[in-house]
């Protein structure tokens, strides 16, 4: 079930048949280093590969994304004859479960087991090269993307509603501590799923409560998926769990090397709702005007500032809050107006404008992609520090990451976000008008030649004819 290559990287891959529970162990060799036979030579035995070592794995890729489905891709290759038998077997059957774990056995450091439901594989056959296939395992929320409901929940909190949806899919859950002063633990009169998919419904509720939800393997229940819900406020107040350093001292315990750094603009302009989001409506029951406003000052998410060794990831945003965009804003600017019902039994107007404003701030945030070595302990939503990249130094949240493992190589690509868009990086550094680099005056035209560009002294007077 596992192989240890000379670089010290161990990969464990197995496929479990949904119908029978039989396991196919991939990339495992027998004790003498020779691949075990596949059984008899007759066609009847071609459908069963259970119990035999199949050293066919070429590459493993594991994707974990904050708020999205996880995915596992395993690339396999086999000679033509073996490839034919693999295709005839139940190895690639849709609905089987694929499980993957990678790590450094000499250091005792391993990732959790990642499991997923096999979707339609990609298969390529060649008479010379044989079989090449990619087996894709969809994460724990895959089924929830295909199921929807019109169920109405009465007298429950978002926490209780999400737990009920998770129970239908047999997920375990990991929720933040109960806090009745937060939207996540506020009791609602009624909440309707309204035909949303289960996963879309969970995302709607968690984001409305200023939280994030994502799927991952349950470390205590092998093979089961876990739904994790985290408050953004709690994440942004954490101490960075590790630092990624470019051209600096690393120890491979707390500080890891940056092999590549890239930052791309997700949005050209900051959304206007960042500076101010407001709503005004009449409550028909009380005849009172209900006003809700959200600004950077009212947000409890917290902005990520500079990396402070031993300090927290949160930072009080100072005077730069008024410089959300590159150009100054006037007192006449009204931000963005939302039409929100004052009698919605599932949410309050203040919750709506708060969530809308914070989502807009995230869309205009600084994003970055960092490539480093494989770190088994890395999790989504963690806070990390990035150093050695100039004005991009700071604390970032991990929105997602991808492990790529092949013979002798294990790299990890992190998708990061820093929401401190109200600090110097946006308001001052990138808003400076670029200087003119060409100060030369153009040559003056000759007065003797009315714009011909040739002076009269350069024209030779030769006789006509």
C-alpha positions as CSV (number, residue, x, y, z in Angstrom):
1,X,0.0,0.0,0.0
2,X,3.0,2.3,0.3
3,X,6.3,3.0,-1.4
4,X,9.3,4.7,0.0
5,X,11.4,6.3,-2.8
6,X,15.1,7.2,-2.3
7,X,14.2,10.8,-1.4
8,X,12.4,9.6,1.7
9,X,8.9,10.4,0.5
10,X,6.2,7.7,1.2
11,X,3.0,7.5,-0.7
12,X,0.1,5.3,0.2
13,X,-2.7,4.8,-2.3
14,X,-5.6,2.4,-2.3
15,X,-9.0,2.0,-4.0
16,X,-11.9,0.4,-2.1
17,X,-14.7,-1.1,-4.2
18,X,-18.1,0.4,-3.3
19,X,-19.9,-2.8,-4.0
20,X,-17.7,-5.4,-2.3
21,X,-15.4,-3.4,0.0
22,X,-12.4,-5.1,-1.6
23,X,-9.2,-3.1,-1.6
24,X,-6.8,-2.5,-4.5
25,X,-3.3,-1.6,-3.2
26,X,-1.5,0.7,-5.6
27,X,2.3,1.4,-5.9
28,X,3.2,-1.4,-3.6
29,X,5.9,-3.9,-4.3
30,X,6.4,-7.4,-2.8
31,X,9.3,-8.0,-0.4
32,X,11.6,-9.2,-3.2
33,X,10.9,-6.1,-5.2
34,X,9.1,-8.0,-8.0
35,X,5.6,-7.1,-8.9
36,X,3.2,-9.9,-7.8
37,X,1.3,-11.8,-10.5
38,X,-2.3,-10.8,-11.2
39,X,-3.8,-14.3,-10.8
40,X,-4.5,-16.8,-13.5
41,X,-4.1,-16.3,-17.2
42,X,-7.7,-16.9,-18.1
43,X,-10.1,-14.0,-18.9
44,X,-12.4,-14.9,-15.9
45,X,-9.7,-13.8,-13.4
46,X,-9.2,-10.4,-15.1
47,X,-12.0,-8.8,-13.1
48,X,-10.4,-9.3,-9.7
49,X,-7.2,-7.5,-8.8
50,X,-7.7,-7.5,-5.0
51,X,-4.7,-8.6,-2.9
52,X,-2.1,-8.0,-5.6
53,X,0.6,-5.3,-5.7
54,X,0.2,-2.8,-8.5
55,X,3.2,-0.6,-8.9
56,X,1.5,1.7,-11.4
57,X,1.2,5.1,-9.7
58,X,3.1,7.9,-11.5
59,X,1.9,11.0,-9.6
60,X,-0.4,12.1,-6.8
61,X,-2.1,15.5,-6.5
62,X,-4.2,16.5,-3.5
63,X,-6.2,19.7,-3.6
64,X,-7.8,21.2,-0.4
65,X,-9.7,24.4,-0.9
66,X,-11.3,26.7,1.7
67,X,-15.0,26.7,1.1
68,X,-14.9,24.3,-1.8
69,X,-14.6,20.6,-2.5
70,X,-11.4,18.8,-2.0
71,X,-10.1,16.6,-4.8
72,X,-7.5,13.9,-5.3
73,X,-5.9,13.0,-8.7
74,X,-3.8,9.9,-9.1
75,X,-2.0,9.3,-12.4
76,X,-1.3,5.7,-13.2
77,X,0.6,4.0,-16.0
78,X,1.0,0.4,-17.0
79,X,2.2,-1.7,-20.0
80,X,-0.4,-2.6,-22.6
81,X,-1.3,-6.1,-21.4
82,X,-1.6,-5.0,-17.8
83,X,-3.5,-2.0,-18.9
84,X,-6.1,-4.1,-20.7
85,X,-6.6,-6.1,-17.5
86,X,-6.9,-3.0,-15.4
87,X,-9.6,-1.6,-17.7
88,X,-11.6,-4.9,-17.5
89,X,-11.4,-4.9,-13.7
90,X,-13.4,-2.9,-11.3
91,X,-10.5,-0.6,-10.5
92,X,-12.0,2.5,-12.4
93,X,-15.6,2.0,-11.4
94,X,-17.4,5.3,-10.7
95,X,-18.4,5.3,-7.0
96,X,-15.4,3.5,-5.6
97,X,-13.4,5.2,-2.9
98,X,-9.8,6.3,-3.3
99,X,-7.7,7.0,-0.3
100,X,-4.3,8.7,-0.3
101,X,-1.7,9.6,2.3
102,X,1.8,11.0,1.9
103,X,4.6,11.8,4.4
104,X,8.2,11.5,5.5
105,X,8.5,8.2,7.5
106,X,12.0,8.9,8.7
107,X,10.7,12.0,10.3
108,X,7.4,10.5,11.4
109,X,5.4,13.3,9.7
110,X,2.4,12.3,7.6
111,X,-0.7,14.0,6.1
112,X,-4.1,12.8,7.2
113,X,-5.8,10.2,5.0
114,X,-7.5,12.0,2.1
115,X,-10.4,10.1,0.6
116,X,-12.9,10.8,-2.2
117,X,-15.5,9.2,-4.4
118,X,-14.2,8.3,-7.8
119,X,-15.7,10.2,-10.7
120,X,-15.4,9.4,-14.4
121,X,-11.7,8.7,-15.0
122,X,-9.5,9.8,-17.9
123,X,-8.0,6.9,-19.8
124,X,-5.5,6.8,-22.7
125,X,-4.2,3.7,-24.5
126,X,-1.2,3.4,-26.8
127,X,0.2,0.2,-28.4
128,X,3.7,1.2,-27.4
129,X,3.3,3.2,-24.1
130,X,0.3,1.2,-22.8
131,X,-2.2,2.6,-20.4
132,X,-2.1,6.1,-18.9
133,X,-5.1,7.1,-16.7
134,X,-6.0,9.7,-14.2
135,X,-8.3,8.6,-11.3
136,X,-10.1,11.5,-9.7
137,X,-11.5,11.3,-6.3
138,X,-14.1,14.0,-5.4
139,X,-14.1,15.3,-1.9
140,X,-16.6,14.7,0.9
141,X,-19.0,17.4,-0.3
142,X,-19.3,16.0,-3.8
143,X,-22.7,14.4,-3.1
144,X,-24.0,17.5,-1.5
145,X,-23.4,19.4,-4.7
146,X,-25.9,17.2,-6.5
147,X,-28.6,17.2,-3.8
148,X,-31.0,20.0,-2.9
149,X,-34.0,20.5,-0.6
150,X,-36.9,22.9,0.2
151,X,-36.8,22.0,3.9
152,X,-37.8,24.8,6.3
153,X,-36.1,24.9,9.7
154,X,-38.0,26.5,12.6
155,X,-36.5,27.9,15.9
156,X,-33.0,26.8,15.2
157,X,-29.6,28.4,14.9
158,X,-27.3,28.3,11.9
159,X,-25.1,25.9,13.9
160,X,-28.0,23.4,14.4
161,X,-29.2,23.7,10.8
162,X,-25.7,23.0,9.4
163,X,-25.2,20.1,11.8
164,X,-28.5,18.6,10.5
165,X,-27.4,18.9,6.9
166,X,-24.0,17.3,7.8
167,X,-25.7,14.4,9.5
168,X,-27.6,13.6,6.4
169,X,-24.3,13.1,4.6
170,X,-22.7,11.3,7.5
171,X,-20.0,13.9,8.0
172,X,-18.5,14.6,11.3
173,X,-18.3,18.3,12.3
174,X,-15.9,20.7,13.9
175,X,-17.5,24.0,14.9
176,X,-16.2,27.0,16.8
177,X,-17.1,27.5,20.4
178,X,-20.7,28.6,21.1
179,X,-21.2,32.3,21.3
180,X,-24.8,33.5,21.5
181,X,-23.8,37.0,20.6
182,X,-22.7,36.0,17.1
183,X,-24.9,35.4,14.1
184,X,-23.8,31.7,14.0
185,X,-25.5,31.0,17.3
186,X,-28.5,33.3,17.1
187,X,-31.9,31.5,17.1
188,X,-33.9,32.1,13.9
189,X,-37.6,32.2,13.5
190,X,-37.6,30.3,10.2
191,X,-34.9,29.4,7.7
192,X,-35.7,27.8,4.3
193,X,-33.2,26.0,2.1
194,X,-35.3,27.2,-0.8
195,X,-34.1,24.7,-3.4
196,X,-30.4,25.4,-2.8
197,X,-28.0,22.5,-3.0
198,X,-26.9,21.2,0.4
199,X,-23.4,22.6,-0.1
200,X,-24.6,25.9,-1.4
201,X,-27.0,26.2,1.5
202,X,-24.1,25.6,4.0
203,X,-22.0,28.2,2.3
204,X,-24.8,30.7,2.4
205,X,-25.4,30.3,6.1
206,X,-21.7,30.3,7.1
207,X,-20.9,33.4,5.1
208,X,-23.9,35.2,6.4
209,X,-22.5,34.5,9.9
210,X,-19.0,35.8,8.9
211,X,-17.6,32.3,8.9
212,X,-16.0,29.9,6.4
213,X,-16.8,26.2,5.8
214,X,-14.6,23.6,4.1
215,X,-14.3,19.9,3.9
216,X,-11.3,17.7,5.0
217,X,-10.5,14.2,6.3
218,X,-11.5,13.4,9.8
219,X,-8.2,12.7,11.7
220,X,-10.1,10.6,14.3
221,X,-12.3,8.6,11.9
222,X,-10.4,7.0,9.0
223,X,-12.2,7.3,5.7
224,X,-14.8,9.8,7.0
225,X,-15.1,13.4,5.9
226,X,-15.3,16.3,8.3
227,X,-17.1,19.6,7.8
228,X,-15.1,22.4,9.5
229,X,-16.6,25.8,10.2
230,X,-14.4,28.6,11.4
231,X,-15.1,32.2,12.4
232,X,-13.0,34.6,10.3
233,X,-12.5,36.8,13.3
234,X,-10.9,33.9,15.2
235,X,-8.7,33.0,12.2
236,X,-7.4,36.6,11.8
237,X,-6.5,36.8,15.5
238,X,-4.4,33.7,15.5
239,X,-0.6,33.6,15.8
240,X,0.9,32.5,12.5
241,X,1.5,28.8,12.6
242,X,4.6,29.0,10.3
243,X,6.6,31.4,8.2
244,X,7.6,31.2,4.6
245,X,10.9,32.9,3.9
246,X,12.5,33.9,0.6
247,X,16.4,34.0,0.6
248,X,16.6,33.8,4.4
249,X,17.4,31.4,7.2
250,X,15.0,28.4,7.4
251,X,14.8,25.6,9.9
252,X,12.1,23.3,8.2
253,X,10.2,23.3,11.5
254,X,8.7,26.7,11.8
255,X,10.3,28.5,8.9
256,X,10.2,27.1,5.3
257,X,11.7,28.3,2.0
258,X,9.7,30.2,-0.6
259,X,10.6,28.6,-3.9
260,X,8.3,30.9,-5.9
261,X,6.0,33.9,-5.1
262,X,3.4,35.3,-7.4
263,X,0.7,37.9,-6.7
264,X,-2.0,38.6,-9.3
265,X,-4.8,41.2,-9.3
266,X,-8.2,39.5,-8.7
267,X,-10.0,42.8,-9.0
268,X,-9.0,46.0,-10.7
269,X,-10.9,48.3,-8.4
270,X,-12.0,48.0,-4.8
271,X,-15.8,47.4,-4.6
272,X,-17.6,50.6,-3.5
273,X,-19.3,48.6,-0.7
274,X,-16.0,48.4,1.1
275,X,-16.1,51.9,2.4
276,X,-19.8,51.9,3.2
277,X,-22.7,49.4,2.9
278,X,-26.1,50.6,4.0
279,X,-29.7,49.5,4.1
280,X,-32.9,51.4,5.1
281,X,-36.4,49.9,5.3
282,X,-39.7,50.3,7.1
283,X,-40.7,47.7,9.6
284,X,-44.5,47.3,9.0
285,X,-45.0,45.9,12.4
286,X,-43.6,48.8,14.3
287,X,-43.7,51.6,11.7
288,X,-40.1,52.3,12.5
289,X,-37.3,52.9,9.9
290,X,-34.7,50.2,10.2
291,X,-31.2,51.5,9.2
292,X,-28.1,49.3,9.0
293,X,-24.6,50.4,8.0
294,X,-21.3,48.6,7.7
295,X,-17.9,50.3,7.4
296,X,-14.3,49.2,8.0
297,X,-14.6,50.5,11.5
298,X,-17.6,48.3,12.3
299,X,-16.1,45.1,10.9
300,X,-15.1,42.6,13.5
301,X,-13.1,40.5,11.1
302,X,-9.8,42.3,11.7
303,X,-7.2,43.2,9.1
304,X,-4.0,41.2,8.7
305,X,-0.9,43.4,9.2
306,X,2.8,42.9,9.2
307,X,4.5,39.7,10.4
308,X,5.3,40.1,14.1
309,X,7.4,37.2,15.5
310,X,5.6,36.0,18.6
311,X,2.7,38.4,18.1
312,X,-0.8,37.9,16.8
313,X,-2.0,38.2,13.3
314,X,-4.5,40.9,14.0
315,X,-3.7,44.6,13.8
316,X,-5.7,47.7,14.6
317,X,-6.2,49.5,11.3
318,X,-5.2,53.1,11.8
319,X,-5.8,56.3,9.7
320,X,-5.4,54.3,6.5
321,X,-9.0,53.1,6.9
322,X,-10.0,56.3,5.1
323,X,-7.8,55.4,2.1
324,X,-9.5,52.2,1.1
325,X,-9.0,53.1,-2.6
326,X,-6.2,54.7,-4.5
327,X,-8.2,57.9,-5.1
328,X,-9.5,60.0,-2.1
329,X,-13.3,59.7,-1.5
330,X,-15.5,62.7,-0.7
331,X,-18.2,63.1,1.9
332,X,-20.8,62.8,-0.8
333,X,-19.8,59.2,-1.5
334,X,-22.6,56.9,-0.5
335,X,-21.0,53.5,-1.0
336,X,-23.4,50.8,-1.9
337,X,-27.1,50.5,-1.0
338,X,-28.8,47.1,-0.3
339,X,-32.5,46.5,-0.4
340,X,-33.0,44.2,2.7
341,X,-36.3,43.2,4.2
342,X,-36.7,44.4,7.8
343,X,-39.0,41.4,8.5
344,X,-36.8,38.6,7.2
345,X,-37.1,35.8,9.8
346,X,-33.8,34.2,8.9
347,X,-31.5,37.2,9.1
348,X,-31.3,40.8,10.2
349,X,-30.5,43.8,8.0
350,X,-27.3,44.4,10.0
351,X,-26.1,40.9,9.4
352,X,-26.7,41.3,5.7
353,X,-24.8,44.5,5.3
354,X,-21.9,43.3,7.5
355,X,-21.5,40.1,5.5
356,X,-21.8,42.0,2.2
357,X,-19.2,44.6,3.2
358,X,-16.7,41.9,4.4
359,X,-17.2,39.8,1.3
360,X,-16.4,42.9,-0.8
361,X,-13.2,43.5,1.2
362,X,-12.1,40.0,0.5
363,X,-12.7,40.3,-3.2
364,X,-10.4,43.3,-3.3
365,X,-7.7,41.8,-1.0
366,X,-4.1,41.0,-1.9
367,X,-3.8,37.5,-3.1
368,X,-0.6,35.5,-3.5
369,X,0.6,32.1,-4.6
370,X,3.5,30.6,-2.8
371,X,5.3,27.4,-3.8
372,X,7.3,25.5,-1.1
373,X,8.2,22.0,-0.1
374,X,5.6,19.5,1.0
375,X,4.4,20.1,4.6
376,X,2.2,17.3,5.9
377,X,0.8,19.4,8.8
378,X,-0.5,22.2,6.5
379,X,-4.3,22.9,6.9
380,X,-6.7,25.3,5.1
381,X,-7.7,28.5,6.9
382,X,-4.5,28.7,8.9
383,X,-2.6,31.9,9.3
384,X,0.9,32.0,8.0
385,X,3.6,34.7,7.6
386,X,5.5,35.5,4.3
387,X,8.8,37.3,4.5
388,X,11.5,38.4,2.1
389,X,9.2,39.6,-0.7
390,X,9.3,43.4,0.0
391,X,6.0,45.2,0.3
392,X,4.2,41.9,0.2
393,X,5.6,40.8,3.6
394,X,2.7,40.2,5.9
395,X,0.3,37.7,7.4
396,X,-1.9,35.7,5.0
397,X,-4.8,33.3,5.4
398,X,-4.5,29.9,3.5
399,X,-7.4,29.7,1.2
400,X,-6.3,26.4,-0.2
401,X,-3.3,24.4,-1.2
402,X,-2.2,21.6,-3.6
403,X,0.2,18.8,-2.9
404,X,2.0,17.4,-6.0
405,X,4.0,14.3,-5.4
406,X,6.1,12.3,-7.8
407,X,9.2,10.1,-7.6
408,X,11.8,12.1,-5.6
409,X,9.7,15.3,-5.5
410,X,7.0,16.7,-3.3
411,X,6.0,20.4,-3.7
412,X,3.1,22.3,-2.2
413,X,1.4,25.4,-3.7
414,X,-0.5,27.7,-1.3
415,X,-3.2,30.1,-2.3
416,X,-3.0,33.0,0.2
417,X,-5.0,36.1,1.0
418,X,-4.2,39.3,3.0
419,X,-7.3,41.4,3.6
420,X,-5.4,44.5,4.9
421,X,-6.3,46.4,1.8
422,X,-6.6,49.6,3.9
423,X,-2.9,49.7,4.7
424,X,0.0,51.4,2.9
425,X,0.3,48.6,0.3
426,X,-2.9,49.7,-1.6
427,X,-3.5,53.2,-0.4
428,X,0.0,54.6,-0.9
429,X,2.5,52.3,-2.6
430,X,0.4,51.2,-5.6
431,X,-1.4,54.5,-5.9
432,X,1.7,56.6,-6.5
433,X,1.6,58.2,-10.0
434,X,4.5,56.7,-12.0
435,X,7.2,59.2,-12.9
436,X,7.8,60.2,-16.4
437,X,11.1,58.7,-17.6
438,X,11.4,60.6,-20.8
439,X,12.2,64.3,-20.2
440,X,13.9,65.0,-23.6
441,X,12.5,67.8,-25.8
442,X,11.7,66.9,-29.4
443,X,14.0,68.5,-32.1
444,X,12.8,71.8,-33.5
445,X,11.7,71.9,-37.1
446,X,13.8,73.9,-39.6
447,X,12.5,77.3,-40.5
448,X,14.0,77.1,-43.9
449,X,12.1,74.1,-45.1
450,X,8.5,74.5,-44.1
451,X,8.3,71.1,-42.4
452,X,10.2,69.0,-44.9
453,X,12.7,68.0,-42.2
454,X,15.7,68.9,-44.5
455,X,17.5,72.3,-44.2
456,X,18.1,74.4,-47.3
457,X,21.8,74.1,-46.9
458,X,21.6,70.3,-47.5
459,X,19.9,70.7,-50.9
460,X,22.3,70.8,-53.9
461,X,21.5,73.2,-56.6
462,X,21.9,71.3,-59.9
463,X,20.9,72.6,-63.3
464,X,17.7,71.3,-64.7
465,X,17.6,69.0,-67.7
